Amino acid sequence: MEFLVNIASIFEKHGVEFLKATVLTVELTVVSLLIACVIGLIFAFFKVSNIKVLEKIANAYIFIIRGMPLIVQLMFLYYGISSIFVLSDFAAGALALGIHSGAYIAEIFRGAIQSIDKGQMEAGRSLGMTYFKTMRRIILPQSFKRAIPALANQFIIGLKDSSLVAYIAVSELFNHALSAQAYNYMPLETYFVVGVYYLILVLIFTLLFNKLESRMDVGKGKKHDKVEVAF
């Protein structure tokens, strides 16, 4: 009973701040994913190109990012970026998260592009289109459609990973939880509350992405699973 009373007290005292932090968390996740998509698409092109130097650069980037813990990358990129450019904590955090997620999204796009039948590229070229025009008008639209489930899961992973920017003073959900528990001396209840917020966000976005999949008929004509929650 005391546990429930404490939780109610936390909602009463910190509810508004938690809502503001939730909005900031979503904004941070969306911005970082957009950055990651741009980076991922560039390195995906490097991977599928016939230019060995570009392919090696992409492989090195993906290997380094995947081989290091996110918190190490976040600190390194944050202090590295801040020493070169004057950026807000939010901008630096979003850029660092985007660089991290970009390595995973590069492989998502690479796999989606290579899953398109090679005959479609040949058909586009036979119609007089350039390589890049064929990519833009034929290959990429289909690739993006096939990549939606994996991108949705990457978004959810990024949503949870965004909690680490609390350590560079970005006032998102976990940062506010750290401040709240230091004020109310109820760490168990406070972390329970912030966990509920994250679960609600994951549920909402999972449902939204599943609806998007259905509307775009992703996987139509073949067996296809819905977006899985990446816990």
Salt bridges, closest charged atoms under 4 A:
GLU107 OE2 - LYS47 NZ 3.64
GLU107 OE1 - ARG110 NH2 2.69
GLU213 OE1 - HIS224 NE2 2.86
